[in-house]
């Protein structure tokens, strides 16, 4: 009986190609071709070096291990961007007066990391309507009682 | 201790050192793969996923020059330190040595 790897049945070359296309798609247009060309050459070098060392072609798992060193396509694509600083905001209740504290309202847990202003970081407000039912009154939640 | 704490501090410390090492290694021209090997042979392992984007960023900042050239019948992107990069590297190394010297003094004091 033939046993397939449960996660992926692609050949090694196809894995590399698919990886490169994913990264390419996530890069800004002006960087795409150039970075794609460079990564393609570098990945091939890494694969060939390992093949020469072990004296036979890499299997899919080994190619996957090489690609993992390059990182998740999204992570890799993001690292090509000039600034990787993501907004970091800390709010301490001790910074608030009681009057300010009373003005606080709940908000959907969402943010826009690329925002340049505090308001932008908080994203849309109030919460979109599709969220309203999910965040509805407590009595509608399933109860174990 | 928070298990991530040491790792975060280590990465933070390492980040600047990696830039320094890459700039220093590129005083002679190399492409990504050979650069990574050269650094690794000297005990500094850098993942491809870190190194290649870093090279591009340093290039876009004007610290590296790059060019496509054929080697072993394959096109590679070669990088080398630019003249601005050379100046920046010199200043960074001065800074690096000063930090090391200060740290040694501080450590001596607390031990003594």
gemmi code that builds the backbone of each chain (N, CA, C; Angstrom):
import gemmi

chains = {
    "A": [
        ("UNK", (0.844, -1.200, 0.000), (0.000, 0.000, 0.000), (0.874, 1.243, 0.000)),
        ("UNK", (0.452, 2.209, -0.773), (1.227, 3.449, -0.867), (0.782, 4.427, 0.215)),
        ("UNK", (1.767, 4.917, 0.933), (1.427, 5.843, 2.021), (1.860, 7.255, 1.642)),
        ("UNK", (0.930, 8.176, 1.687), (1.241, 9.572, 1.392), (1.516, 10.332, 2.674)),
        ("UNK", (2.444, 11.274, 2.567), (2.595, 12.196, 3.687), (1.269, 12.931, 3.823)),
        ("UNK", (0.740, 13.003, 5.026), (-0.603, 13.556, 5.175), (-0.671, 15.053, 4.840)),
        ("UNK", (0.453, 15.772, 5.029), (0.380, 17.234, 4.931), (0.602, 17.736, 3.512)),
        ("UNK", (1.429, 17.051, 2.733), (1.776, 17.605, 1.433), (2.287, 16.507, 0.517)),
        ("UNK", (1.818, 16.506, -0.715), (2.272, 15.490, -1.647), (3.054, 16.091, -2.809)),
        ("UNK", (3.454, 17.354, -2.675), (4.148, 18.011, -3.769), (5.596, 17.557, -3.847)),
        ("UNK", (6.148, 17.627, -5.058), (7.558, 17.331, -5.231), (8.394, 18.499, -4.743)),
        ("UNK", (9.687, 18.231, -4.484), (10.575, 19.266, -3.955), (10.622, 20.539, -4.809)),
        ("UNK", (10.728, 20.362, -6.151), (10.825, 21.539, -7.016), (9.553, 22.373, -6.949)),
        ("UNK", (8.443, 21.696, -6.865), (7.166, 22.385, -6.791), (7.036, 23.168, -5.477)),
        ("UNK", (7.571, 22.590, -4.406), (7.538, 23.274, -3.113), (8.288, 24.590, -3.185)),
        ("UNK", (9.484, 24.547, -3.783), (10.295, 25.765, -3.892), (9.562, 26.795, -4.734)),
        ("UNK", (9.008, 26.359, -5.842), (8.311, 27.279, -6.742), (7.117, 27.921, -6.041)),
        ("UNK", (6.388, 27.115, -5.316), (5.211, 27.645, -4.633), (5.616, 28.636, -3.542)),
        ("UNK", (6.708, 28.307, -2.848), (7.220, 29.208, -1.810), (7.606, 30.562, -2.426)),
        ("UNK", (8.358, 30.493, -3.527), (8.806, 31.729, -4.178), (7.624, 32.574, -4.646)),
        ("UNK", (6.606, 31.909, -5.180), (5.440, 32.650, -5.647), (4.697, 33.315, -4.482)),
        ("UNK", (4.645, 32.618, -3.347), (3.969, 33.208, -2.185), (4.690, 34.464, -1.725)),
        ("UNK", (6.026, 34.371, -1.639), (6.802, 35.536, -1.188), (6.616, 36.664, -2.193)),
        ("UNK", (6.707, 36.328, -3.458), (6.610, 37.307, -4.533), (5.309, 38.095, -4.422)),
        ("UNK", (4.238, 37.351, -4.225), (2.917, 37.960, -4.145), (2.821, 38.961, -2.983)),
        ("UNK", (3.571, 38.704, -1.910), (3.469, 39.530, -0.703), (4.405, 40.735, -0.729)),
        ("UNK", (5.263, 40.806, -1.737), (6.208, 41.922, -1.814), (5.588, 43.100, -2.564)),
        ("UNK", (6.044, 44.317, -2.245), (5.600, 45.466, -3.035), (6.032, 45.276, -4.494)),
        ("UNK", (5.213, 45.772, -5.410), (5.438, 45.555, -6.828), (6.859, 45.875, -7.289)),
        ("UNK", (7.388, 46.997, -6.791), (8.686, 47.435, -7.317), (9.835, 46.506, -6.898)),
        ("UNK", (9.623, 45.705, -5.838), (10.688, 44.812, -5.371), (10.548, 43.402, -5.924)),
        ("UNK", (9.343, 43.100, -6.423), (8.999, 41.710, -6.722), (10.017, 40.934, -7.539)),
        ("UNK", (10.252, 41.424, -8.751), (11.065, 40.643, -9.680), (12.480, 40.451, -9.157)),
        ("UNK", (13.017, 41.546, -8.648), (14.399, 41.523, -8.205), (14.609, 40.574, -7.023)),
        ("UNK", (13.766, 40.700, -6.011), (13.894, 39.850, -4.828), (13.601, 38.393, -5.190)),
        ("UNK", (12.623, 38.200, -6.023), (12.282, 36.848, -6.475), (13.484, 36.190, -7.150)),
        ("UNK", (14.144, 36.953, -8.004), (15.291, 36.423, -8.735), (16.426, 36.054, -7.770)),
        ("UNK", (16.646, 36.932, -6.799), (17.726, 36.680, -5.848), (17.407, 35.462, -4.973)),
        ("UNK", (16.201, 35.428, -4.413), (15.831, 34.310, -3.539), (15.866, 32.996, -4.291)),
        ("UNK", (15.411, 33.045, -5.537), (15.394, 31.836, -6.342), (16.807, 31.273, -6.503)),
        ("UNK", (17.768, 32.143, -6.795), (19.157, 31.699, -6.954), (19.734, 31.198, -5.630)),
        ("UNK", (19.418, 31.903, -4.547), (19.980, 31.541, -3.247), (19.398, 30.231, -2.718)),
        ("UNK", (18.105, 30.031, -2.937), (17.493, 28.778, -2.481), (18.077, 27.608, -3.272)),
        ("UNK", (18.246, 27.811, -4.572), (18.818, 26.742, -5.395), (20.238, 26.394, -4.911)),
        ("UNK", (21.005, 27.410, -4.570), (22.350, 27.162, -4.044), (22.305, 26.333, -2.767)),
        ("UNK", (21.411, 26.728, -1.873), (21.315, 26.034, -0.586), (20.916, 24.574, -0.803)),
        ("UNK", (19.979, 24.352, -1.708), (19.526, 22.986, -1.991), (20.654, 22.171, -2.630)),
        ("UNK", (21.318, 22.775, -3.607), (22.370, 22.037, -4.312), (23.545, 21.695, -3.408)),
        ("UNK", (23.862, 22.599, -2.520), (24.962, 22.334, -1.587), (24.657, 21.105, -0.737)),
        ("UNK", (23.425, 21.069, -0.252), (23.050, 19.939, 0.597), (22.989, 18.634, -0.215)),
        ("UNK", (22.560, 18.757, -1.461), (22.510, 17.575, -2.326), (23.904, 17.031, -2.593)),
        ("UNK", (24.848, 17.951, -2.833), (26.233, 17.534, -3.088), (26.789, 16.839, -1.858)),
        ("UNK", (26.419, 17.337, -0.672), (26.935, 16.770, 0.572), (26.398, 15.366, 0.816)),
        ("UNK", (25.129, 15.154, 0.501), (24.552, 13.841, 0.807), (24.555, 12.907, -0.401)),
        ("UNK", (24.914, 13.437, -1.590), (25.065, 12.595, -2.763), (23.767, 12.124, -3.401)),
        ("UNK", (22.653, 12.747, -3.035), (21.383, 12.432, -3.705), (20.427, 13.618, -3.542)),
        ("UNK", (19.401, 13.677, -4.386), (18.471, 14.816, -4.326), (17.756, 14.899, -2.982)),
        ("UNK", (17.386, 16.100, -2.604), (16.634, 16.279, -1.356), (15.202, 15.797, -1.549)),
        ("UNK", (14.661, 15.217, -0.493), (13.239, 14.871, -0.566), (12.409, 16.072, -0.090)),
        ("UNK", (11.100, 15.917, -0.164), (10.220, 17.046, 0.147), (10.443, 17.576, 1.564)),
        ("UNK", (10.659, 16.677, 2.517), (10.869, 17.117, 3.905), (12.139, 17.943, 4.044)),
        ("UNK", (13.178, 17.522, 3.336), (14.448, 18.249, 3.429), (14.346, 19.628, 2.778)),
        ("UNK", (13.636, 19.683, 1.660), (13.429, 20.978, 1.009), (12.615, 21.887, 1.929)),
        ("UNK", (11.615, 21.300, 2.572), (10.813, 22.078, 3.505), (11.695, 22.652, 4.611)),
        ("UNK", (12.646, 21.853, 5.087), (13.540, 22.324, 6.148), (14.383, 23.506, 5.666)),
        ("UNK", (14.833, 23.450, 4.427), (15.598, 24.576, 3.864), (14.719, 25.822, 3.817)),
        ("UNK", (13.496, 25.652, 3.316), (12.593, 26.797, 3.186), (12.251, 27.392, 4.539)),
        ("UNK", (12.217, 26.522, 5.557), (11.903, 27.024, 6.896), (12.979, 27.972, 7.409)),
        ("UNK", (14.202, 27.774, 6.956), (15.261, 28.700, 7.367), (15.049, 30.081, 6.750)),
        ("UNK", (14.423, 30.096, 5.591), (14.106, 31.387, 4.974), (12.914, 32.028, 5.678)),
        ("UNK", (12.100, 31.212, 6.292), (10.995, 31.740, 7.085), (9.661, 31.680, 6.360)),
        ("UNK", (8.608, 31.900, 7.127), (7.270, 31.964, 6.563), (7.240, 33.056, 5.487)),
        ("UNK", (6.576, 32.812, 4.356), (6.565, 33.816, 3.283), (6.171, 35.214, 3.759)),
        ("UNK", (5.195, 35.266, 4.642), (4.746, 36.578, 5.130), (5.831, 37.251, 5.971)),
        ("UNK", (6.458, 36.471, 6.856), (7.536, 37.013, 7.686), (8.666, 37.528, 6.809)),
        ("UNK", (9.036, 36.708, 5.836), (10.143, 37.071, 4.959), (9.810, 38.342, 4.171)),
        ("UNK", (8.622, 38.385, 3.599), (8.231, 39.554, 2.805), (8.237, 40.812, 3.672)),
        ("UNK", (7.756, 40.695, 4.908), (7.707, 41.859, 5.802), (9.107, 42.369, 6.123)),
        ("UNK", (10.062, 41.438, 6.209), (11.421, 41.836, 6.561), (12.084, 42.659, 5.466)),
        ("UNK", (11.530, 42.598, 4.275), (12.083, 43.416, 3.193), (11.618, 44.869, 3.278)),
        ("UNK", (10.664, 45.121, 4.154), (10.168, 46.497, 4.259), (11.106, 47.333, 5.114)),
        ("UNK", (11.271, 48.620, 4.742), (12.257, 49.456, 5.401), (12.077, 49.544, 6.912)),
        ("UNK", (10.849, 49.692, 7.367), (10.663, 49.809, 8.802), (9.823, 48.665, 9.307)),
        ("UNK", (10.365, 47.950, 10.267), (9.610, 46.847, 10.830), (8.987, 47.235, 12.153)),
        ("UNK", (9.073, 48.514, 12.487), (8.513, 48.921, 13.775), (6.997, 48.868, 13.712)),
        ("UNK", (6.460, 48.138, 14.619), (5.018, 47.993, 14.715), (4.614, 48.803, 15.938)),
        ("UNK", (3.472, 49.439, 15.838), (3.042, 50.284, 16.956), (3.025, 49.489, 18.257)),
        ("UNK", (3.565, 50.072, 19.297), (3.531, 49.438, 20.604), (2.923, 50.439, 21.579)),
        ("UNK", (1.759, 50.119, 22.071), (1.055, 51.064, 22.932), (0.764, 50.403, 24.269)),
        ("UNK", (1.105, 51.085, 25.337), (0.767, 50.579, 26.655), (-0.134, 51.591, 27.339)),
        ("UNK", (-1.195, 51.119, 27.901), (-2.068, 52.017, 28.637), (-2.110, 51.542, 30.080)),
        ("UNK", (-1.773, 52.427, 30.999), (-1.814, 52.065, 32.414), (-2.965, 52.800, 33.077)),
        ("UNK", (-3.770, 52.077, 33.826), (-4.893, 52.744, 34.488), (-4.403, 53.833, 35.424)),
        ("UNK", (-3.167, 53.692, 35.927), (-2.644, 54.707, 36.848), (-2.418, 56.049, 36.148)),
        ("UNK", (-2.403, 56.047, 34.789), (-2.223, 57.292, 34.062), (-3.534, 58.070, 33.925)),
        ("UNK", (-4.634, 57.457, 34.313), (-5.939, 58.060, 34.075), (-6.514, 58.669, 35.350)),
        ("UNK", (-7.247, 59.739, 35.171), (-8.008, 60.257, 36.309), (-9.303, 59.448, 36.398)),
        ("UNK", (-9.981, 59.563, 37.520), (-11.226, 58.823, 37.687), (-12.242, 59.262, 36.645)),
        ("UNK", (-12.286, 60.586, 36.379), (-13.238, 61.091, 35.376), (-12.944, 60.486, 34.009)),
        ("UNK", (-11.650, 60.428, 33.682), (-11.271, 59.834, 32.388), (-11.618, 58.347, 32.358)),
        ("UNK", (-11.368, 57.695, 33.499), (-11.634, 56.262, 33.584), (-13.098, 55.964, 33.281)),
        ("UNK", (-13.971, 56.853, 33.772), (-15.415, 56.618, 33.589), (-15.850, 56.807, 32.139)),
        ("UNK", (-15.008, 57.471, 31.352), (-15.378, 57.657, 29.940), (-14.971, 56.445, 29.091)),
        ("UNK", (-14.211, 55.510, 29.670), (-13.735, 54.374, 28.875), (-14.909, 53.520, 28.406)),
        ("UNK", (-14.818, 53.079, 27.138), (-15.855, 52.214, 26.584), (-15.188, 50.987, 25.988)),
        ("UNK", (-15.867, 49.889, 26.049), (-15.334, 48.669, 25.455), (-15.239, 48.826, 23.948)),
        ("UNK", (-14.289, 48.130, 23.364), (-14.086, 48.228, 21.919), (-13.657, 46.866, 21.414)),
        ("UNK", (-14.022, 46.591, 20.168), (-13.604, 45.334, 19.577), (-12.074, 45.242, 19.626)),
        ("UNK", (-11.583, 44.061, 19.938), (-10.136, 43.868, 20.028), (-9.544, 43.828, 18.617)),
        ("UNK", (-9.154, 44.990, 18.114), (-8.562, 45.065, 16.783), (-7.677, 46.301, 16.725)),
        ("UNK", (-6.680, 46.269, 15.877), (-5.798, 47.426, 15.772), (-5.181, 47.470, 14.384)),
        ("UNK", (-4.633, 48.627, 14.047), (-3.991, 48.821, 12.749), (-2.518, 49.146, 13.003)),
        ("UNK", (-1.636, 48.131, 12.972), (-0.241, 48.326, 13.385), (0.503, 49.366, 12.556)),
        ("UNK", (0.063, 49.587, 11.322), (0.799, 50.519, 10.460), (0.355, 51.961, 10.671)),
        ("UNK", (-0.608, 52.184, 11.559), (-1.160, 53.530, 11.732), (-0.119, 54.496, 12.278)),
        ("UNK", (-0.290, 55.768, 11.944), (0.655, 56.788, 12.396), (0.103, 57.583, 13.571)),
        ("UNK", (-1.179, 57.432, 13.868), (-1.777, 58.165, 14.982), (-2.451, 57.184, 15.931)),
        ("UNK", (-2.685, 57.650, 17.154), (-3.337, 56.788, 18.145), (-4.737, 56.404, 17.664)),
        ("UNK", (-5.460, 57.372, 17.112), (-6.814, 57.115, 16.629), (-6.800, 56.053, 15.526)),
        ("UNK", (-5.825, 56.208, 14.625), (-5.694, 55.256, 13.530), (-5.376, 53.866, 14.039)),
        ("UNK", (-4.546, 53.804, 15.086), (-4.156, 52.506, 15.638), (-5.364, 51.746, 16.166)),
        ("UNK", (-6.291, 52.506, 16.747), (-7.477, 51.869, 17.333), (-8.400, 51.314, 16.265)),
        ("UNK", (-8.272, 51.814, 15.055), (-9.081, 51.279, 13.970), (-10.497, 51.794, 14.032)),
        ("UNK", (-11.384, 51.077, 13.374), (-12.766, 51.523, 13.252), (-13.475, 51.524, 14.597)),
        ("UNK", (-14.284, 52.512, 14.785), (-15.060, 52.578, 16.003), (-16.355, 53.296, 15.671)),
        ("UNK", (-17.498, 52.905, 16.094), (-17.707, 51.724, 16.928), (-17.504, 50.422, 16.142)),
        ("UNK", (-17.667, 49.319, 16.853), (-17.451, 48.019, 16.229), (-18.400, 47.834, 15.053)),
        ("UNK", (-17.935, 47.163, 14.007), (-18.819, 46.900, 12.867), (-20.020, 46.064, 13.286)),
        ("UNK", (-21.073, 46.165, 12.517), (-22.328, 45.525, 12.926), (-22.219, 44.013, 13.024)),
        ("UNK", (-21.381, 43.409, 12.167), (-21.299, 41.953, 12.216), (-20.789, 41.456, 13.541)),
        ("UNK", (-20.114, 42.371, 14.256), (-19.544, 41.989, 15.535), (-20.582, 42.083, 16.643)),
        ("UNK", (-21.601, 42.888, 16.419), (-22.525, 43.212, 17.501), (-23.158, 41.978, 18.129)),
        ("UNK", (-23.566, 41.017, 17.298), (-24.245, 39.863, 17.872), (-23.275, 38.989, 18.671)),
        ("UNK", (-22.040, 38.854, 18.156), (-21.073, 38.019, 18.852), (-20.722, 38.599, 20.217)),
        ("UNK", (-20.733, 39.937, 20.301), (-20.377, 40.592, 21.550), (-21.632, 40.987, 22.323)),
        ("UNK", (-22.692, 40.297, 22.063), (-23.991, 40.651, 22.634), (-24.081, 40.447, 24.137)),
        ("UNK", (-25.272, 40.625, 24.661), (-25.476, 40.571, 26.117), (-25.067, 39.217, 26.702)),
        ("UNK", (-24.637, 39.243, 27.944), (-24.115, 38.050, 28.594), (-25.153, 36.936, 28.665)),
        ("UNK", (-26.426, 37.326, 28.801), (-27.435, 36.282, 29.022), (-27.617, 35.386, 27.799)),
        ("UNK", (-27.122, 35.848, 26.632), (-27.279, 35.030, 25.434), (-26.175, 33.980, 25.299)),
        ("UNK", (-25.146, 34.103, 26.138), (-24.064, 33.120, 26.027), (-24.527, 31.762, 26.553)),
        ("UNK", (-24.023, 30.687, 25.979), (-24.403, 29.353, 26.465), (-24.021, 29.220, 27.934)),
        ("UNK", (-24.851, 28.600, 28.666), (-24.595, 28.463, 30.094), (-24.504, 26.986, 30.453)),
        ("UNK", (-23.659, 26.705, 31.415), (-23.517, 25.316, 31.852), (-24.456, 25.016, 33.001)),
        ("UNK", (-25.114, 26.080, 33.504), (-25.956, 25.906, 34.690), (-27.191, 25.062, 34.380)),
    ],
    "B": [
        ("UNK", (11.719, 32.882, 36.088), (11.983, 33.875, 35.038), (11.125, 33.566, 33.822)),
        ("UNK", (10.578, 34.591, 33.229), (9.841, 34.462, 31.979), (10.767, 33.821, 30.933)),
        ("UNK", (10.367, 32.682, 30.363), (11.265, 31.970, 29.442), (11.627, 32.792, 28.207)),
        ("UNK", (10.763, 33.739, 27.822), (11.045, 34.556, 26.642), (12.003, 35.690, 26.948)),
        ("UNK", (12.146, 36.005, 28.225), (12.903, 37.195, 28.595), (14.335, 37.113, 28.106)),
        ("UNK", (15.013, 36.029, 28.422), (16.405, 35.901, 27.999), (16.502, 35.941, 26.479)),
        ("UNK", (15.599, 35.212, 25.828), (15.626, 35.134, 24.374), (15.436, 36.522, 23.742)),
        ("UNK", (14.517, 37.299, 24.290), (14.296, 38.649, 23.768), (15.525, 39.525, 23.942)),
        ("UNK", (16.126, 39.444, 25.113), (17.316, 40.258, 25.386), (18.461, 39.834, 24.479)),
        ("UNK", (18.569, 38.526, 24.291), (19.634, 38.004, 23.439), (19.467, 38.511, 22.002)),
        ("UNK", (18.225, 38.447, 21.503), (17.975, 38.868, 20.121), (18.257, 40.358, 19.948)),
        ("UNK", (17.881, 41.115, 20.965), (18.085, 42.561, 20.911), (19.579, 42.876, 20.835)),
        ("UNK", (20.343, 42.164, 21.662), (21.790, 42.361, 21.694), (22.420, 41.941, 20.364)),
        ("UNK", (21.899, 40.859, 19.833), (22.463, 40.271, 18.630), (22.205, 41.110, 17.382)),
        ("UNK", (21.049, 41.781, 17.363), (20.613, 42.471, 16.156), (21.663, 43.439, 15.624)),
        ("UNK", (22.151, 44.291, 16.494), (23.143, 45.265, 16.069), (24.470, 44.613, 15.708)),
        ("UNK", (24.813, 43.556, 16.432), (26.080, 42.862, 16.171), (26.068, 42.216, 14.792)),
        ("UNK", (24.910, 41.689, 14.395), (24.793, 41.054, 13.084), (25.047, 42.082, 11.975)),
        ("UNK", (24.486, 43.259, 12.124), (24.713, 44.324, 11.130), (26.201, 44.632, 11.030)),
        ("UNK", (26.823, 44.756, 12.186), (28.253, 45.051, 12.221), (29.050, 43.958, 11.505)),
        ("UNK", (28.709, 42.708, 11.795), (29.426, 41.582, 11.197), (29.228, 41.535, 9.680)),
        ("UNK", (28.004, 41.810, 9.235), (27.718, 41.778, 7.792), (28.501, 42.882, 7.080)),
        ("UNK", (28.468, 44.068, 7.653), (29.215, 45.179, 7.034), (30.710, 44.842, 6.982)),
        ("UNK", (31.225, 44.322, 8.085), (32.662, 44.013, 8.141), (33.023, 42.939, 7.118)),
        ("UNK", (32.168, 41.917, 6.997), (32.463, 40.823, 6.069), (32.406, 41.298, 4.616)),
        ("UNK", (31.598, 42.314, 4.354), (31.431, 42.765, 2.974), (32.448, 43.825, 2.561)),
        ("UNK", (33.524, 43.937, 3.306), (34.637, 44.739, 2.816), (35.182, 44.074, 1.556)),
        ("UNK", (35.008, 42.743, 1.469), (35.264, 42.084, 0.188), (33.934, 41.558, -0.357)),
        ("UNK", (33.808, 41.638, -1.661), (32.538, 41.350, -2.316), (32.106, 39.885, -2.183)),
        ("UNK", (30.810, 39.685, -1.904), (30.283, 38.332, -1.809), (28.817, 38.329, -2.181)),
        ("UNK", (28.302, 37.153, -2.504), (26.850, 37.054, -2.645), (26.312, 36.349, -1.415)),
        ("UNK", (24.990, 36.375, -1.279), (24.360, 35.965, -0.038), (24.850, 34.643, 0.518)),
        ("UNK", (24.864, 33.645, -0.350), (25.184, 32.309, 0.130), (26.609, 32.202, 0.685)),
        ("UNK", (27.577, 32.753, -0.037), (28.961, 32.662, 0.449), (29.165, 33.518, 1.697)),
        ("UNK", (28.457, 34.633, 1.755), (28.547, 35.478, 2.944), (28.046, 34.723, 4.170)),
        ("UNK", (26.911, 34.072, 3.992), (26.335, 33.331, 5.110), (27.289, 32.231, 5.575)),
        ("UNK", (27.919, 31.566, 4.610), (28.863, 30.512, 4.973), (30.087, 31.066, 5.698)),
        ("UNK", (30.581, 32.193, 5.186), (31.768, 32.803, 5.803), (31.484, 33.185, 7.253)),
        ("UNK", (30.303, 33.758, 7.488), (29.943, 34.156, 8.857), (29.763, 32.923, 9.737)),
        ("UNK", (29.136, 31.915, 9.173), (28.874, 30.706, 9.933), (30.177, 29.990, 10.312)),
        ("UNK", (31.148, 30.003, 9.407), (32.441, 29.380, 9.709), (33.152, 30.089, 10.860)),
        ("UNK", (32.806, 31.354, 11.057), (33.406, 32.090, 12.174), (32.491, 32.093, 13.398)),
        ("UNK", (31.489, 31.229, 13.375), (30.668, 31.053, 14.573), (29.427, 31.921, 14.643)),
        ("UNK", (29.154, 32.677, 13.590), (27.964, 33.526, 13.612), (26.938, 32.983, 12.624)),
        ("UNK", (25.945, 32.271, 13.163), (24.904, 31.692, 12.314), (23.805, 32.724, 12.090)),
        ("UNK", (23.482, 32.973, 10.837), (22.362, 33.858, 10.527), (21.428, 33.138, 9.577)),
        ("UNK", (20.166, 33.060, 9.946), (19.171, 32.430, 9.071), (19.080, 33.180, 7.757)),
        ("UNK", (18.802, 32.444, 6.691), (18.591, 33.088, 5.402), (17.490, 34.145, 5.479)),
        ("UNK", (16.452, 33.809, 6.216), (15.306, 34.703, 6.323), (15.642, 36.025, 6.987)),
        ("UNK", (16.736, 36.062, 7.710), (17.199, 37.306, 8.326), (18.204, 37.995, 7.415)),
        ("UNK", (19.103, 37.185, 6.863), (20.229, 37.756, 6.117), (19.821, 38.457, 4.824)),
        ("UNK", (19.001, 37.794, 4.002), (18.711, 38.379, 2.688), (17.948, 39.698, 2.759)),
        ("UNK", (16.911, 39.761, 3.586), (16.253, 41.076, 3.722), (17.199, 42.131, 4.304)),
        ("UNK", (18.068, 41.721, 5.224), (19.007, 42.669, 5.822), (19.927, 43.260, 4.751)),
        ("UNK", (20.408, 42.406, 3.857), (21.286, 42.890, 2.788), (20.576, 43.963, 1.958)),
        ("UNK", (19.320, 43.692, 1.635), (18.556, 44.657, 0.847), (18.351, 45.974, 1.581)),
        ("UNK", (18.080, 45.867, 2.865), (17.846, 47.099, 3.622), (19.130, 47.910, 3.718)),
        ("UNK", (20.242, 47.229, 3.965), (21.518, 47.950, 4.053), (21.858, 48.587, 2.701)),
        ("UNK", (21.478, 47.897, 1.651), (21.723, 48.456, 0.330), (20.853, 49.695, 0.090)),
        ("UNK", (19.586, 49.595, 0.467), (18.702, 50.741, 0.218), (19.090, 51.921, 1.105)),
        ("UNK", (19.786, 51.647, 2.182), (20.281, 52.741, 3.036), (21.604, 53.300, 2.522)),
        ("UNK", (22.098, 52.734, 1.447), (23.321, 53.261, 0.839), (24.611, 52.722, 1.444)),
        ("UNK", (24.499, 51.734, 2.337), (25.704, 51.210, 2.990), (26.369, 50.115, 2.160)),
        ("UNK", (25.589, 49.497, 1.283), (26.131, 48.455, 0.411), (25.852, 48.811, -1.047)),
        ("UNK", (26.737, 48.357, -1.925), (26.465, 48.389, -3.365), (26.197, 46.962, -3.798)),
        ("UNK", (25.373, 46.802, -4.828), (25.154, 45.442, -5.303), (25.105, 45.417, -6.811)),
        ("UNK", (25.373, 44.247, -7.345), (25.283, 44.087, -8.796), (25.045, 42.633, -9.150)),
        ("UNK", (24.272, 42.435, -10.215), (24.022, 41.088, -10.714), (25.191, 40.686, -11.598)),
        ("UNK", (25.700, 39.496, -11.334), (26.787, 39.006, -12.166), (26.706, 37.501, -12.276)),
        ("UNK", (27.251, 36.985, -13.356), (27.194, 35.540, -13.518), (28.385, 34.882, -12.850)),
        ("UNK", (28.084, 33.842, -12.085), (29.160, 33.025, -11.534), (28.711, 31.580, -11.575)),
        ("UNK", (29.596, 30.683, -11.973), (29.257, 29.263, -12.133), (27.967, 29.123, -12.946)),
        ("UNK", (27.904, 29.870, -14.039), (26.780, 29.810, -14.983), (25.443, 30.181, -14.351)),
        ("UNK", (25.501, 30.920, -13.280), (24.249, 31.333, -12.670), (24.377, 32.790, -12.235)),
        ("UNK", (23.283, 33.532, -12.404), (23.310, 34.926, -11.987), (23.175, 35.047, -10.485)),
        ("UNK", (24.078, 35.837, -9.902), (24.012, 36.054, -8.459), (24.053, 37.548, -8.206)),
        ("UNK", (23.479, 37.923, -7.093), (23.552, 39.311, -6.708), (24.709, 39.456, -5.726)),
        ("UNK", (25.713, 40.190, -6.137), (26.901, 40.398, -5.309), (26.785, 41.713, -4.542)),
        ("UNK", (27.201, 41.652, -3.297), (27.167, 42.846, -2.436), (28.570, 43.207, -1.990)),
        ("UNK", (28.784, 44.501, -1.832), (30.023, 44.949, -1.195), (29.771, 46.277, -0.485)),
        ("UNK", (30.644, 46.566, 0.459), (30.517, 47.791, 1.237), (30.678, 49.005, 0.319)),
        ("UNK", (29.801, 49.981, 0.428), (29.937, 51.216, -0.345), (30.903, 52.138, 0.400)),
        ("UNK", (31.255, 53.252, -0.218), (32.182, 54.148, 0.476), (31.515, 54.727, 1.731)),
        ("UNK", (30.217, 54.979, 1.622), (29.501, 55.454, 2.810), (29.469, 54.356, 3.876)),
        ("UNK", (29.274, 53.128, 3.420), (29.252, 52.000, 4.341), (30.577, 51.846, 5.067)),
        ("UNK", (31.653, 52.070, 4.328), (32.980, 51.962, 4.918), (33.151, 52.975, 6.054)),
        ("UNK", (32.664, 54.178, 5.804), (32.780, 55.218, 6.833), (31.915, 54.866, 8.049)),
        ("UNK", (30.693, 54.431, 7.769), (29.782, 54.072, 8.860), (30.346, 52.899, 9.666)),
        ("UNK", (30.884, 51.912, 8.976), (31.473, 50.766, 9.663), (32.589, 51.213, 10.604)),
        ("UNK", (33.455, 52.105, 10.130), (34.544, 52.611, 10.965), (34.028, 53.246, 12.242)),
        ("UNK", (32.984, 54.052, 12.086), (32.432, 54.734, 13.258), (31.741, 53.756, 14.196)),
        ("UNK", (31.048, 52.787, 13.617), (30.374, 51.788, 14.454), (31.378, 50.947, 15.241)),
        ("UNK", (32.509, 50.638, 14.595), (33.518, 49.823, 15.277), (34.125, 50.586, 16.455)),
        ("UNK", (34.330, 51.882, 16.259), (34.825, 52.711, 17.356), (33.854, 52.644, 18.533)),
        ("UNK", (32.571, 52.784, 18.180), (31.519, 52.734, 19.198), (31.510, 51.376, 19.909)),
        ("UNK", (31.591, 50.351, 19.132), (31.574, 48.966, 19.627), (32.716, 48.735, 20.618)),
        ("UNK", (33.896, 49.218, 20.253), (35.051, 49.013, 21.137), (34.910, 49.835, 22.415)),
        ("UNK", (34.359, 51.022, 22.284), (34.168, 51.866, 23.470), (33.183, 51.215, 24.436)),
        ("UNK", (32.122, 50.654, 23.882), (31.131, 49.978, 24.730), (31.788, 48.790, 25.441)),
        ("UNK", (32.574, 48.013, 24.672), (33.252, 46.859, 25.256), (34.192, 47.269, 26.377)),
        ("UNK", (34.946, 48.347, 26.150), (35.897, 48.808, 27.161), (35.165, 49.263, 28.423)),
        ("UNK", (34.079, 50.008, 28.224), (33.307, 50.466, 29.388), (32.759, 49.294, 30.169)),
        ("UNK", (32.236, 48.334, 29.448), (31.645, 47.169, 30.101), (32.701, 46.417, 30.918)),
        ("UNK", (33.896, 46.260, 30.331), (34.977, 45.591, 31.057), (35.298, 46.320, 32.353)),
        ("UNK", (35.351, 47.650, 32.269), (35.652, 48.434, 33.478), (34.590, 48.244, 34.532)),
        ("UNK", (33.322, 48.315, 34.082), (32.211, 48.155, 35.024), (32.273, 46.777, 35.687)),
        ("UNK", (32.563, 45.762, 34.888), (32.644, 44.399, 35.439), (33.783, 44.269, 36.411)),
        ("UNK", (34.941, 44.881, 36.113), (36.084, 44.841, 37.010), (35.749, 45.462, 38.360)),
        ("UNK", (35.073, 46.631, 38.294), (34.724, 47.337, 39.533), (33.869, 46.464, 40.441)),
        ("UNK", (32.833, 45.860, 39.842), (31.912, 45.107, 40.688), (32.546, 43.831, 41.229)),
        ("UNK", (33.509, 43.300, 40.485), (34.185, 42.098, 40.970), (35.188, 42.425, 42.069)),
        ("UNK", (35.865, 43.596, 41.907), (36.961, 43.977, 42.802), (36.516, 44.336, 44.198)),
    ],
}
model = gemmi.Model(1)
for chain_id, residues in chains.items():
    chain = gemmi.Chain(chain_id)
    for i, (resn, *xyz) in enumerate(residues, 1):
        res = gemmi.Residue()
        res.name, res.seqid = resn, gemmi.SeqId(i, " ")
        for name, pos in zip(("N", "CA", "C"), xyz):
            atom = gemmi.Atom()
            atom.name, atom.element = name, gemmi.Element(name[0])
            atom.pos, atom.b_iso = gemmi.Position(*pos), 0.0
            res.add_atom(atom)
        chain.add_residue(res)
    model.add_chain(chain)
structure = gemmi.Structure()
structure.add_model(model)
structure.setup_entities()
